[in-house]
Amino acid sequence: MKRISNILFILILSSSCAFLSKEKKEFDSLQKVTILQAKIFNGKIKKLNLIYPFQTIAAKLFCADREMALGALKNGLRQVFVSSDRHIETGDVICEYRFKVDEVDKSLVVAKLKIENSKYPLRKVRVPKKYAKLSDKAIARWKRETKTLDEVYKNAIVDRKLFQSKFKKPLASKITAIYGSKRVFNDMKHSWHSGIDFRARKKTKIPASNRGKVVLARHHFFTGKTIIIDHGLGIMTMYCHLSSLKVSEGDIVPLGEIIGISGNTGRSSAPHLHWGVRVNGNWVDGFSLLKEGI
């Protein structure tokens, strides 16, 4: 009788193990992951190669509760470009994988980035009155254009990259306004500068900073004639205040292709190029993109 009981116990145990899902088996066998410690300045990006310890489990990476675009798996690592909100000056950016095991939510912290303050300056700017004190018509237009931009950002390409080489700054001219500065227009309207301004005389040819898909080519109230290129993996570049557009929405453009001509359209005090860089949901300092060798 005792022998029969032992046989039944073994059969039940082996049967229960057989019914464990592949995800549960993998989760139970996961080794402890060393948490990557690093620093990141607010308004800038950090290129990380993070361990991806999963084979069966389908995990997504979240940093500061925002989903990140993950690069292809190579040698057990995935490359990710983490961006830090310009307006958060202290604290930590926690990166964790989130996934389900038998319909139960799980998470695994893989990186902790300490935020350091970039200490952006204040700048006063004079612009035409209509751009400082908005009319009802201008506000209505701005709201429509904001919805358009929200759609563009929401549909960012995150599952692949469209570029094959490193990013380049669009012009080699003098920088007339840096990223991140607090701005006061006509001593009235407060804002902040989400890009870098390059000196660009009228009719200067503007090249694409890298290969990508043109996802916006329109005339907007504040940014004038504007182009946005989606480069994949959550990276976008923006080119503003152009006098003319040389590409259309949907075009795939290579690195260096002329996409527009410089100008003074929109809220602009003089001819120049405003170059913006957006990485995984945040407008960041474009020079940090170049510095990271992306």
N, C-alpha and C positions, 0 to 999 in steps of 0.2 A: 504494500500500500504506500509506504514511504517512497519507494522507487517511482511509482506512478505519479505521486505528487511532485517529485523533483523534475520528472520529464515534462509535466504540465507547466511548471514554473518556467522551465527553459523555453518551451514553445511559446508561452505568453510573452516572455522577455524578447525573444527573437522576433516575434510578430510585431511588437510595439516599435522595435528599432526599424523594422522594414517599412513602417508607416511614417517615419520621420521624413519630412520634405527635404529636398536638396538644400534649400535655403537654411532650414533649421540645422542640418548637419554642418553646413559651412559656418554658420554663426557660432555654433557651439565649439568649433575647432579654431576660431580666430585667436591669433596670438595678440598680446598686448602691443598696441601701437605707440611709439614714441611721439609725443606732441611736438611739432615744429614750433620753435620760439623765434620771433623776429620782430622788427619794428617797421612801422609804416607811417609816413607823414600824411596828415589830412589833406585831401585834394590831390593825392598822388596814387600811383599804382605800384604793385609789387608782383613780380613774376615768381611763381612758386612751382616746384615739382613735388607734388604730394603723392605719397604712397596710396595705391588703390588695392586693398587686400582682398578684393572680391573676385570671384569667378562666376558664381551662379547668381548671387544677389545683385539686383539692379539698384544701385545707389546714386543719389543726387547730392551735389555739394552745395551747402549754404554757408555764406559768410555774412555775418551781421544780419541773419535772417533773410538774406537775399540770395536767390539761386544763382550759381555761377556757371558759366560755360566751361566745360571740361574738354581738354585736348585729347588726342588719341592716346590709347594705352601703349606705353613703351617701357620695357624692362620693369614692369610693375609700378610705374609712375604715370601720373597724368599732369600735364601742365595747365596751370590756371593763372589768370591775370586778375588779382584781387584789387579792387579800387576802394579808396576810403573817402567818405563824405567830407567835403570841404568844410562843412559847418560843425562837425564834431571834432573838438580840439583835444580831448583826453579820453582815456578808456582803452578798451580792447576790442579788436575784431576777432571773433571766434569763428573758426571754420570747422564745420562738421558734416559728415556724410549722414544723410537721412534715408531710411529704407524700411521695408516691411518684411517681417518674418512670420509667415502663417497669419497674415492680416493684422499683425501687431506692429505698431510703430516702434522703430528702434533708431538710435543715433550713435555716431562714433566721432568724437572730437579728434581732429588731426593737426590743427594749427591754431596758435594764439599769437596775434599780432598786436603789439603795443602801439597805440596812436601817439604821435608826437606832433605838437603844434607848429605849423609852418609860419605863423605870425604874418598874415597878409596885410599890406598897407591900405591906407585910405586915399582915394583920388577924387578930385572934383572935375566935372566935365560940363562944358557948355554945348547944348544942342538946340535945334529949332524948338520953339515953345510947344508945338503939337506933340512932341515926343516926351515932354516932361509933364504937361497937364493934358491928359487924354480926354478927347470928346467921347460922347456916348457911342458914336459911330466907330471910332477907333477901338474902343473897348470891346464892342461886339465883334469886330474883325479879329482882334487879338484872341478872343475866346475861341473863335472858329479855328484859327490857325493853331492854337494850343491843342485842340482836339486832334487835328491832323498829325501834329508832332507826337502826341501820346500814342497814336496808332502806329506810327513809324517805329517808336521805341519798343512798343509791345511786341511787334513782329520781328524784332532783331534776330538775325541768324546766329544761333548758339551751338548747333550740332556739328559744325564744320568750319574750316577757315578757307577764305577765298584768296588769301595772299600767300606768296611763296618766298618773298624776301623781306628784309627789314624795312620798317617805316622810315620815311624821310620827311623833314620839315618842308613845307611847300615853297618857301622862299629863303634866300640867304641874306635878306635885307635887315635893317635895323628894327629892333623890337620897340614899338611905341607904347605898348601897354601889356603888362604881365598878367598871367592868370591869377585869379583869386582875390584881386584887390576889391575892397569895398568902394562903391561908387555913389556919388551924389550928383544928380543931373539938375543943373540950374538952381542949386541950393534947395531943391524940392524933393525930387523922387529918389529914393534909396534903392540900390541894387548891388549886384556883385558881378565881377567880370569872369565869365565862365570859359574864356578861351585866351588865346594869345594874339595880339595885334602886330602884324608885320607892316612896315612901310611899303606901300605899293602905289606908285604913280599911276595915273589913269592909263588904261590900255596895257597894263602888265598882264602877261599870260600866267594863269594859275594852274599848276599841275596837281594831279592826284597824289596824295602821300603814300598810297599803296594800292594794290589791286583790290577791286571790290565792286559791289553792285550799287548803282545810283538809286536811292530809295526816296529821294526828294529833290526836285529841281523847280522851285517856285519863288514868287516874289511875296515875301512876308513883311508885315508892318515894321517890326523892330529890326529884323536882320536884313531887310532888303532882298535883293535877288540872292537866293540861298541854295546851296547844294549839300546834301548829306549822302555819304557813301558808307555802306555797310560792308565791313571787311570780314565778317564772320567771327565766331568765338566771342561774341558780345562786344566787339570793338567797332565804333563808328567815328568818322571824321566829318566835320562841318566847315563849310567855306561860305562866308557872309559878306554882304555889302558889294556884291559884284555888279558890274554894269551890264553884263550879258552872260547868258548860259550857253555852253557849247555841247552839253549832253542832255539826255532825256531820262526820265524815270524808267528804270528797268534795264538801262545799259550796263554792261560789264566793262569796266575801264581798267587798263593796266596801270602799273606804277608809272608816274611821270606824264601820263596823258593830259593834255590841256583840256580842262573841264569848264573854264570860264575866264572872263576878263575882269580885272579889278575895277572898283568904282567907289561910289559914295552913297549908295542907296540905303534906305532905312534910317535907323537912329545912328547917325555917324557924323562926326564933327569934321572929317577930312577924308580924302581917298586913302583906303588901307584895306588889308585883308584880315578879317577875324577868322582865326583857325581854332576850331573847337575839337576836343577829343572826348568821346564818351566810352567808358569801359564798364560793362556789366552794371549799367544803371546809374552811374555817377559821371558828371562832367569833371574831368581831371586835368592836371597840368600836362599838356602834350609833350613837354620836354622830359617828363618822367617816363613816358612811353619810349622815347628814343634812348634814354639813359639805361633802361632795362634791356635794351638790345632786341626789342620786339619788332 
